[in-house]
Amino acid sequence: MRKKIAVVGDKGSVLGFKSVGFEVFMAATQQEIVDVMTTLCKGDYGIIFITEQAYVQIPQIIDEYKESPTPAIIPIPGKDGNLGIGIKNVKKNVERAVGADILFNED
């Protein structure tokens, strides 16, 4: 069975993803984000890209699915800029996988 890919966030940040074939869900308020993410997480989605601005509003959903193989919930920068959440998650996952911080930068 083939899993779908979704993108969640404000209209200005996610609309462009429609052109590459992703399913786009526009959500502006915290309740809209919770409602959309609850539906998507229980649906047939393998990957859910979500703007960082929306991601920080749903910690309970993130915690519930962070150990599940699907859906993979991946924060992406929104139109308002990068909050650094995506790279922090990549770093944390790499540390867990290899047992060391490979992104450590000694100045």
A tleap script that builds the chain and sets N, CA, C and O, in Angstrom:
source leaprc.protein.ff14SB
mol = sequence {
  NMET ARG LYS LYS ILE ALA VAL VAL GLY ASP
  LYS GLY SER VAL LEU GLY PHE LYS SER VAL
  GLY PHE GLU VAL PHE MET ALA ALA THR GLN
  GLN GLU ILE VAL ASP VAL MET THR THR LEU
  CYS LYS GLY ASP TYR GLY ILE ILE PHE ILE
  THR GLU GLN ALA TYR VAL GLN ILE PRO GLN
  ILE ILE ASP GLU TYR LYS GLU SER PRO THR
  PRO ALA ILE ILE PRO ILE PRO GLY LYS ASP
  GLY ASN LEU GLY ILE GLY ILE LYS ASN VAL
  LYS LYS ASN VAL GLU ARG ALA VAL GLY ALA
  ASP ILE LEU PHE ASN GLU CASP
}
set mol.1.N position { 0.831 -1.180 0.000 }
set mol.1.CA position { 0.000 0.000 0.000 }
set mol.1.C position { 0.879 1.249 0.000 }
set mol.1.O position { 1.818 1.361 0.788 }
set mol.2.N position { 0.573 2.154 -0.865 }
set mol.2.CA position { 1.344 3.388 -1.006 }
set mol.2.C position { 0.820 4.449 -0.051 }
set mol.2.O position { -0.380 4.724 -0.011 }
set mol.3.N position { 1.721 5.040 0.713 }
set mol.3.CA position { 1.358 6.104 1.657 }
set mol.3.C position { 1.391 7.449 0.950 }
set mol.3.O position { 2.132 7.641 -0.014 }
set mol.4.N position { 0.581 8.373 1.440 }
set mol.4.CA position { 0.500 9.709 0.862 }
set mol.4.C position { 1.400 10.677 1.634 }
set mol.4.O position { 1.843 10.394 2.747 }
set mol.5.N position { 1.652 11.823 1.007 }
set mol.5.CA position { 2.447 12.889 1.610 }
set mol.5.C position { 1.568 14.120 1.745 }
set mol.5.O position { 0.882 14.513 0.802 }
set mol.6.N position { 1.595 14.726 2.929 }
set mol.6.CA position { 0.805 15.927 3.192 }
set mol.6.C position { 1.718 17.059 3.643 }
set mol.6.O position { 2.815 16.837 4.156 }
set mol.7.N position { 1.232 18.273 3.437 }
set mol.7.CA position { 1.917 19.469 3.921 }
set mol.7.C position { 0.878 20.304 4.669 }
set mol.7.O position { -0.213 20.561 4.160 }
set mol.8.N position { 1.237 20.726 5.891 }
set mol.8.CA position { 0.318 21.461 6.758 }
set mol.8.C position { 0.945 22.795 7.158 }
set mol.8.O position { 2.123 22.858 7.508 }
set mol.9.N position { 0.151 23.846 7.104 }
set mol.9.CA position { 0.620 25.150 7.555 }
set mol.9.C position { -0.229 26.262 6.982 }
set mol.9.O position { -1.294 26.024 6.411 }
set mol.10.N position { 0.253 27.463 7.141 }
set mol.10.CA position { -0.480 28.619 6.627 }
set mol.10.C position { -0.431 28.625 5.095 }
set mol.10.O position { 0.479 28.065 4.484 }
set mol.11.N position { -1.414 29.260 4.504 }
set mol.11.CA position { -1.581 29.263 3.051 }
set mol.11.C position { -0.315 29.699 2.313 }
set mol.11.O position { 0.100 29.048 1.354 }
set mol.12.N position { 0.288 30.777 2.747 }
set mol.12.CA position { 1.465 31.297 2.069 }
set mol.12.C position { 2.666 30.367 2.097 }
set mol.12.O position { 3.530 30.440 1.223 }
set mol.13.N position { 2.725 29.504 3.080 }
set mol.13.CA position { 3.859 28.590 3.213 }
set mol.13.C position { 3.666 27.272 2.479 }
set mol.13.O position { 4.640 26.659 2.043 }
set mol.14.N position { 2.415 26.829 2.337 }
set mol.14.CA position { 2.195 25.475 1.828 }
set mol.14.C position { 1.611 25.388 0.425 }
set mol.14.O position { 1.684 24.329 -0.200 }
set mol.15.N position { 1.045 26.450 -0.076 }
set mol.15.CA position { 0.351 26.389 -1.359 }
set mol.15.C position { 1.245 25.896 -2.501 }
set mol.15.O position { 0.780 25.160 -3.371 }
set mol.16.N position { 2.495 26.286 -2.507 }
set mol.16.CA position { 3.419 25.879 -3.566 }
set mol.16.C position { 3.661 24.379 -3.637 }
set mol.16.O position { 4.056 23.870 -4.686 }
set mol.17.N position { 3.435 23.671 -2.556 }
set mol.17.CA position { 3.656 22.224 -2.533 }
set mol.17.C position { 2.623 21.470 -3.373 }
set mol.17.O position { 2.850 20.320 -3.747 }
set mol.18.N position { 1.500 22.108 -3.669 }
set mol.18.CA position { 0.485 21.481 -4.527 }
set mol.18.C position { 1.052 21.188 -5.909 }
set mol.18.O position { 0.706 20.181 -6.527 }
set mol.19.N position { 1.918 22.063 -6.390 }
set mol.19.CA position { 2.457 21.925 -7.743 }
set mol.19.C position { 3.351 20.695 -7.903 }
set mol.19.O position { 3.586 20.249 -9.026 }
set mol.20.N position { 3.850 20.143 -6.802 }
set mol.20.CA position { 4.676 18.935 -6.887 }
set mol.20.C position { 3.894 17.688 -6.483 }
set mol.20.O position { 4.466 16.609 -6.329 }
set mol.21.N position { 2.583 17.847 -6.315 }
set mol.21.CA position { 1.738 16.691 -6.086 }
set mol.21.C position { 1.454 16.320 -4.646 }
set mol.21.O position { 0.827 15.291 -4.393 }
set mol.22.N position { 1.894 17.125 -3.699 }
set mol.22.CA position { 1.595 16.841 -2.300 }
set mol.22.C position { 0.180 17.325 -1.973 }
set mol.22.O position { -0.314 18.284 -2.567 }
set mol.23.N position { -0.455 16.655 -1.029 }
set mol.23.CA position { -1.746 17.119 -0.550 }
set mol.23.C position { -1.493 18.235 0.455 }
set mol.23.O position { -0.713 18.069 1.393 }
set mol.24.N position { -2.143 19.354 0.261 }
set mol.24.CA position { -1.904 20.549 1.059 }
set mol.24.C position { -3.112 20.819 1.961 }
set mol.24.O position { -4.262 20.782 1.523 }
set mol.25.N position { -2.810 21.092 3.234 }
set mol.25.CA position { -3.847 21.401 4.212 }
set mol.25.C position { -3.500 22.724 4.869 }
set mol.25.O position { -2.508 22.832 5.591 }
set mol.26.N position { -4.327 23.729 4.613 }
set mol.26.CA position { -4.082 25.052 5.167 }
set mol.26.C position { -4.751 25.161 6.528 }
set mol.26.O position { -5.952 24.929 6.672 }
set mol.27.N position { -3.955 25.517 7.513 }
set mol.27.CA position { -4.452 25.653 8.878 }
set mol.27.C position { -3.757 26.845 9.506 }
set mol.27.O position { -2.530 26.936 9.494 }
set mol.28.N position { -4.544 27.756 10.052 }
set mol.28.CA position { -3.984 28.989 10.610 }
set mol.28.C position { -4.024 29.005 12.137 }
set mol.28.O position { -3.067 29.435 12.781 }
set mol.29.N position { -5.123 28.539 12.710 }
set mol.29.CA position { -5.247 28.594 14.166 }
set mol.29.C position { -4.775 27.286 14.789 }
set mol.29.O position { -4.669 26.263 14.114 }
set mol.30.N position { -4.495 27.337 16.074 }
set mol.30.CA position { -4.054 26.127 16.766 }
set mol.30.C position { -5.104 25.023 16.657 }
set mol.30.O position { -4.755 23.862 16.446 }
set mol.31.N position { -6.375 25.367 16.798 }
set mol.31.CA position { -7.420 24.340 16.717 }
set mol.31.C position { -7.491 23.730 15.319 }
set mol.31.O position { -7.687 22.522 15.181 }
set mol.32.N position { -7.334 24.555 14.282 }
set mol.32.CA position { -7.311 24.020 12.917 }
set mol.32.C position { -6.136 23.070 12.726 }
set mol.32.O position { -6.276 22.019 12.100 }
set mol.33.N position { -4.985 23.441 13.263 }
set mol.33.CA position { -3.792 22.598 13.148 }
set mol.33.C position { -4.015 21.272 13.867 }
set mol.33.O position { -3.707 20.211 13.324 }
set mol.34.N position { -4.548 21.326 15.082 }
set mol.34.CA position { -4.839 20.106 15.849 }
set mol.34.C position { -5.819 19.221 15.080 }
set mol.34.O position { -5.601 18.016 14.959 }
set mol.35.N position { -6.880 19.803 14.569 }
set mol.35.CA position { -7.894 19.031 13.845 }
set mol.35.C position { -7.317 18.361 12.596 }
set mol.35.O position { -7.549 17.177 12.354 }
set mol.36.N position { -6.566 19.127 11.811 }
set mol.36.CA position { -5.978 18.588 10.580 }
set mol.36.C position { -4.971 17.488 10.913 }
set mol.36.O position { -4.999 16.415 10.312 }
set mol.37.N position { -4.088 17.755 11.864 }
set mol.37.CA position { -3.051 16.773 12.200 }
set mol.37.C position { -3.650 15.499 12.795 }
set mol.37.O position { -3.168 14.403 12.511 }
set mol.38.N position { -4.679 15.627 13.605 }
set mol.38.CA position { -5.329 14.448 14.172 }
set mol.38.C position { -5.887 13.574 13.052 }
set mol.38.O position { -5.726 12.354 13.074 }
set mol.39.N position { -6.532 14.188 12.090 }
set mol.39.CA position { -7.092 13.456 10.951 }
set mol.39.C position { -5.994 12.810 10.106 }
set mol.39.O position { -6.092 11.639 9.742 }
set mol.40.N position { -4.952 13.579 9.798 }
set mol.40.CA position { -3.876 13.061 8.954 }
set mol.40.C position { -3.114 11.919 9.624 }
set mol.40.O position { -2.774 10.931 8.974 }
set mol.41.N position { -2.852 12.054 10.905 }
set mol.41.CA position { -2.087 11.026 11.618 }
set mol.41.C position { -2.835 9.700 11.672 }
set mol.41.O position { -2.222 8.634 11.735 }
set mol.42.N position { -4.140 9.770 11.648 }
set mol.42.CA position { -4.952 8.547 11.669 }
set mol.42.C position { -5.244 8.055 10.257 }
set mol.42.O position { -5.813 6.978 10.081 }
set mol.43.N position { -4.864 8.828 9.262 }
set mol.43.CA position { -5.134 8.489 7.872 }
set mol.43.C position { -3.995 7.695 7.257 }
set mol.43.O position { -3.191 7.080 7.957 }
set mol.44.N position { -3.947 7.721 5.948 }
set mol.44.CA position { -3.002 6.914 5.183 }
set mol.44.C position { -1.801 7.747 4.724 }
set mol.44.O position { -1.427 7.717 3.552 }
set mol.45.N position { -1.207 8.484 5.654 }
set mol.45.CA position { -0.093 9.368 5.319 }
set mol.45.C position { 1.203 8.818 5.893 }
set mol.45.O position { 1.282 8.487 7.076 }
set mol.46.N position { 2.217 8.726 5.044 }
set mol.46.CA position { 3.520 8.255 5.487 }
set mol.46.C position { 4.393 9.399 5.963 }
set mol.46.O position { 5.195 9.240 6.883 }
set mol.47.N position { 4.232 10.556 5.329 }
set mol.47.CA position { 5.025 11.738 5.668 }
set mol.47.C position { 4.096 12.937 5.760 }
set mol.47.O position { 3.261 13.171 4.887 }
set mol.48.N position { 4.264 13.687 6.836 }
set mol.48.CA position { 3.532 14.938 6.989 }
set mol.48.C position { 4.561 16.039 7.227 }
set mol.48.O position { 5.195 16.094 8.281 }
set mol.49.N position { 4.714 16.905 6.244 }
set mol.49.CA position { 5.549 18.085 6.414 }
set mol.49.C position { 4.669 19.142 7.071 }
set mol.49.O position { 3.519 19.326 6.673 }
set mol.50.N position { 5.197 19.830 8.062 }
set mol.50.CA position { 4.430 20.847 8.772 }
set mol.50.C position { 5.335 22.046 9.039 }
set mol.50.O position { 6.493 21.886 9.423 }
set mol.51.N position { 4.802 23.236 8.834 }
set mol.51.CA position { 5.633 24.418 9.076 }
set mol.51.C position { 6.054 24.447 10.545 }
set mol.51.O position { 5.323 23.991 11.425 }
set mol.52.N position { 7.221 24.980 10.785 }
set mol.52.CA position { 7.717 25.050 12.164 }
set mol.52.C position { 6.773 25.856 13.052 }
set mol.52.O position { 6.592 25.541 14.229 }
set mol.53.N position { 6.177 26.892 12.481 }
set mol.53.CA position { 5.261 27.717 13.254 }
set mol.53.C position { 4.044 26.905 13.705 }
set mol.53.O position { 3.534 27.123 14.804 }
set mol.54.N position { 3.577 25.980 12.879 }
set mol.54.CA position { 2.462 25.111 13.254 }
set mol.54.C position { 2.934 23.987 14.180 }
set mol.54.O position { 2.228 23.599 15.111 }
set mol.55.N position { 4.106 23.484 13.920 }
set mol.55.CA position { 4.691 22.380 14.694 }
set mol.55.C position { 4.755 22.704 16.191 }
set mol.55.O position { 4.424 21.864 17.028 }
set mol.56.N position { 5.178 23.919 16.516 }
set mol.56.CA position { 5.324 24.289 17.931 }
set mol.56.C position { 3.988 24.401 18.654 }
set mol.56.O position { 3.951 24.458 19.883 }
set mol.57.N position { 2.896 24.432 17.904 }
set mol.57.CA position { 1.574 24.567 18.522 }
set mol.57.C position { 0.921 23.230 18.873 }
set mol.57.O position { -0.154 23.203 19.472 }
set mol.58.N position { 1.569 22.118 18.502 }
set mol.58.CA position { 0.939 20.808 18.732 }
set mol.58.C position { 1.883 19.817 19.411 }
set mol.58.O position { 2.062 18.707 18.910 }
set mol.59.N position { 2.486 20.185 20.529 }
set mol.59.CA position { 3.452 19.274 21.165 }
set mol.59.C position { 2.850 17.928 21.557 }
set mol.59.O position { 3.544 16.912 21.526 }
set mol.60.N position { 1.578 17.907 21.924 }
set mol.60.CA position { 0.961 16.649 22.329 }
set mol.60.C position { 0.878 15.663 21.162 }
set mol.60.O position { 1.074 14.464 21.358 }
set mol.61.N position { 0.600 16.136 19.989 }
set mol.61.CA position { 0.533 15.265 18.811 }
set mol.61.C position { 1.932 14.822 18.404 }
set mol.61.O position { 2.137 13.659 18.054 }
set mol.62.N position { 2.874 15.721 18.445 }
set mol.62.CA position { 4.264 15.385 18.116 }
set mol.62.C position { 4.767 14.288 19.053 }
set mol.62.O position { 5.363 13.310 18.602 }
set mol.63.N position { 4.530 14.450 20.343 }
set mol.63.CA position { 4.969 13.446 21.321 }
set mol.63.C position { 4.314 12.093 21.076 }
set mol.63.O position { 4.956 11.052 21.221 }
set mol.64.N position { 3.052 12.108 20.710 }
set mol.64.CA position { 2.317 10.861 20.487 }
set mol.64.C position { 2.879 10.053 19.314 }
set mol.64.O position { 2.865 8.822 19.347 }
set mol.65.N position { 3.370 10.735 18.284 }
set mol.65.CA position { 3.810 10.048 17.071 }
set mol.65.C position { 5.325 10.035 16.864 }
set mol.65.O position { 5.791 9.507 15.855 }
set mol.66.N position { 6.106 10.601 17.788 }
set mol.66.CA position { 7.543 10.711 17.522 }
set mol.66.C position { 8.265 9.367 17.473 }
set mol.66.O position { 9.314 9.270 16.836 }
set mol.67.N position { 7.749 8.340 18.115 }
set mol.67.CA position { 8.386 7.026 18.085 }
set mol.67.C position { 7.766 6.103 17.041 }
set mol.67.O position { 8.262 4.997 16.826 }
set mol.68.N position { 6.694 6.539 16.391 }
set mol.68.CA position { 6.025 5.722 15.381 }
set mol.68.C position { 6.741 5.849 14.041 }
set mol.68.O position { 7.212 6.929 13.684 }
set mol.69.N position { 6.824 4.749 13.303 }
set mol.69.CA position { 7.471 4.842 11.991 }
set mol.69.C position { 6.670 5.687 11.006 }
set mol.69.O position { 7.242 6.359 10.148 }
set mol.70.N position { 5.343 5.650 11.131 }
set mol.70.CA position { 4.501 6.494 10.291 }
set mol.70.C position { 3.373 7.052 11.126 }
set mol.70.O position { 2.873 6.363 12.015 }
set mol.71.N position { 2.971 8.232 10.878 }
set mol.71.CA position { 3.556 9.120 9.890 }
set mol.71.C position { 4.826 9.783 10.425 }
set mol.71.O position { 4.956 10.036 11.623 }
set mol.72.N position { 5.739 10.052 9.526 }
set mol.72.CA position { 6.911 10.849 9.879 }
set mol.72.C position { 6.465 12.306 9.824 }
set mol.72.O position { 6.045 12.794 8.774 }
set mol.73.N position { 6.557 12.999 10.957 }
set mol.73.CA position { 6.149 14.408 11.019 }
set mol.73.C position { 7.420 15.248 10.949 }
set mol.73.O position { 8.243 15.231 11.864 }
set mol.74.N position { 7.563 15.977 9.859 }
set mol.74.CA position { 8.809 16.683 9.571 }
set mol.74.C position { 8.560 18.182 9.520 }
set mol.74.O position { 7.829 18.663 8.654 }
set mol.75.N position { 9.172 18.932 10.457 }
set mol.75.CA position { 9.008 20.390 10.431 }
set mol.75.C position { 9.817 21.024 9.303 }
set mol.75.O position { 10.953 20.633 9.033 }
set mol.76.N position { 9.211 21.999 8.662 }
set mol.76.CA position { 9.868 22.745 7.586 }
set mol.76.C position { 9.721 24.240 7.868 }
set mol.76.O position { 8.769 24.647 8.533 }
set mol.77.N position { 10.637 25.053 7.378 }
set mol.77.CA position { 10.476 26.498 7.571 }
set mol.77.C position { 9.223 27.007 6.870 }
set mol.77.O position { 8.860 26.528 5.797 }
set mol.78.N position { 8.581 27.969 7.481 }
set mol.78.CA position { 7.417 28.597 6.872 }
set mol.78.C position { 7.808 29.898 6.210 }
set mol.78.O position { 8.986 30.251 6.170 }
set mol.79.N position { 6.835 30.604 5.695 }
set mol.79.CA position { 7.096 31.874 5.009 }
set mol.79.C position { 7.672 32.931 5.952 }
set mol.79.O position { 8.301 33.889 5.506 }
set mol.80.N position { 7.456 32.753 7.253 }
set mol.80.CA position { 7.959 33.722 8.229 }
set mol.80.C position { 9.389 33.441 8.677 }
set mol.80.O position { 9.917 34.134 9.546 }
set mol.81.N position { 10.014 32.427 8.087 }
set mol.81.CA position { 11.408 32.150 8.393 }
set mol.81.C position { 11.622 30.829 9.103 }
set mol.81.O position { 10.683 30.086 9.391 }
set mol.82.N position { 12.877 30.564 9.373 }
set mol.82.CA position { 13.320 29.311 9.967 }
set mol.82.C position { 13.481 29.481 11.473 }
set mol.82.O position { 14.169 30.393 11.931 }
set mol.83.N position { 12.847 28.603 12.238 }
set mol.83.CA position { 12.974 28.634 13.697 }
set mol.83.C position { 14.079 27.703 14.199 }
set mol.83.O position { 14.388 27.696 15.391 }
set mol.84.N position { 14.675 26.919 13.298 }
set mol.84.CA position { 15.740 26.001 13.681 }
set mol.84.C position { 15.256 24.677 14.240 }
set mol.84.O position { 16.070 23.862 14.672 }
set mol.85.N position { 13.954 24.443 14.243 }
set mol.85.CA position { 13.405 23.218 14.823 }
set mol.85.C position { 13.772 22.004 13.983 }
set mol.85.O position { 14.117 20.952 14.522 }
set mol.86.N position { 13.700 22.147 12.670 }
set mol.86.CA position { 14.009 21.028 11.781 }
set mol.86.C position { 15.420 20.510 11.984 }
set mol.86.O position { 15.618 19.302 12.112 }
set mol.87.N position { 16.401 21.395 12.016 }
set mol.87.CA position { 17.794 20.958 12.172 }
set mol.87.C position { 18.028 20.378 13.563 }
set mol.87.O position { 18.827 19.453 13.712 }
set mol.88.N position { 17.352 20.899 14.581 }
set mol.88.CA position { 17.474 20.326 15.924 }
set mol.88.C position { 16.984 18.894 15.942 }
set mol.88.O position { 17.595 18.034 16.578 }
set mol.89.N position { 15.876 18.626 15.244 }
set mol.89.CA position { 15.347 17.264 15.192 }
set mol.89.C position { 16.272 16.329 14.424 }
set mol.89.O position { 16.475 15.185 14.831 }
set mol.90.N position { 16.830 16.805 13.322 }
set mol.90.CA position { 17.779 15.986 12.566 }
set mol.90.C position { 18.979 15.656 13.452 }
set mol.90.O position { 19.424 14.509 13.508 }
set mol.91.N position { 19.490 16.658 14.132 }
set mol.91.CA position { 20.647 16.461 15.001 }
set mol.91.C position { 20.335 15.442 16.100 }
set mol.91.O position { 21.146 14.555 16.370 }
set mol.92.N position { 19.179 15.561 16.726 }
set mol.92.CA position { 18.788 14.649 17.793 }
set mol.92.C position { 18.659 13.213 17.270 }
set mol.92.O position { 19.093 12.268 17.929 }
set mol.93.N position { 18.068 13.058 16.093 }
set mol.93.CA position { 17.906 11.725 15.516 }
set mol.93.C position { 19.238 11.105 15.110 }
set mol.93.O position { 19.435 9.901 15.272 }
set mol.94.N position { 20.152 11.918 14.584 }
set mol.94.CA position { 21.477 11.418 14.229 }
set mol.94.C position { 22.228 10.998 15.486 }
set mol.94.O position { 22.874 9.950 15.507 }
set mol.95.N position { 22.144 11.811 16.530 }
set mol.95.CA position { 22.802 11.451 17.792 }
set mol.95.C position { 22.263 10.130 18.329 }
set mol.95.O position { 23.024 9.289 18.806 }
set mol.96.N position { 20.952 9.953 18.249 }
set mol.96.CA position { 20.353 8.713 18.735 }
set mol.96.C position { 20.796 7.528 17.877 }
set mol.96.O position { 21.031 6.441 18.405 }
set mol.97.N position { 20.911 7.722 16.575 }
set mol.97.CA position { 21.266 6.631 15.672 }
set mol.97.C position { 22.735 6.236 15.761 }
set mol.97.O position { 23.057 5.048 15.752 }
set mol.98.N position { 23.629 7.222 15.848 }
set mol.98.CA position { 25.061 6.905 15.825 }
set mol.98.C position { 25.752 7.075 17.168 }
set mol.98.O position { 26.913 6.697 17.323 }
set mol.99.N position { 25.054 7.634 18.128 }
set mol.99.CA position { 25.607 7.771 19.470 }
set mol.99.C position { 26.560 8.934 19.656 }
set mol.99.O position { 27.270 9.002 20.660 }
set mol.100.N position { 26.582 9.849 18.704 }
set mol.100.CA position { 27.475 11.002 18.819 }
set mol.100.C position { 26.904 12.169 18.035 }
set mol.100.O position { 26.113 11.989 17.109 }
set mol.101.N position { 27.313 13.350 18.417 }
set mol.101.CA position { 26.904 14.558 17.720 }
set mol.101.C position { 27.861 14.787 16.563 }
set mol.101.O position { 28.944 15.340 16.756 }
set mol.102.N position { 27.474 14.366 15.360 }
set mol.102.CA position { 28.360 14.525 14.210 }
set mol.102.C position { 28.346 15.950 13.665 }
set mol.102.O position { 29.166 16.307 12.819 }
set mol.103.N position { 27.414 16.756 14.150 }
set mol.103.CA position { 27.332 18.146 13.707 }
set mol.103.C position { 28.058 19.095 14.657 }
set mol.103.O position { 27.969 20.315 14.519 }
set mol.104.N position { 28.771 18.527 15.614 }
set mol.104.CA position { 29.486 19.343 16.584 }
set mol.104.C position { 30.508 20.199 15.853 }
set mol.104.O position { 31.307 19.699 15.062 }
set mol.105.N position { 30.470 21.475 16.126 }
set mol.105.CA position { 31.369 22.400 15.457 }
set mol.105.C position { 32.258 23.059 16.490 }
set mol.105.O position { 31.800 23.891 17.274 }
set mol.106.N position { 33.515 22.694 16.492 }
set mol.106.CA position { 34.467 23.252 17.449 }
set mol.106.C position { 35.095 24.494 16.868 }
set mol.106.O position { 35.839 24.417 15.890 }
set mol.107.N position { 34.808 25.631 17.452 }
set mol.107.CA position { 35.343 26.912 16.941 }
set mol.107.C position { 36.677 27.221 17.542 }
set mol.107.O position { 37.271 28.253 17.228 }
savepdb mol mol.pdb
quit
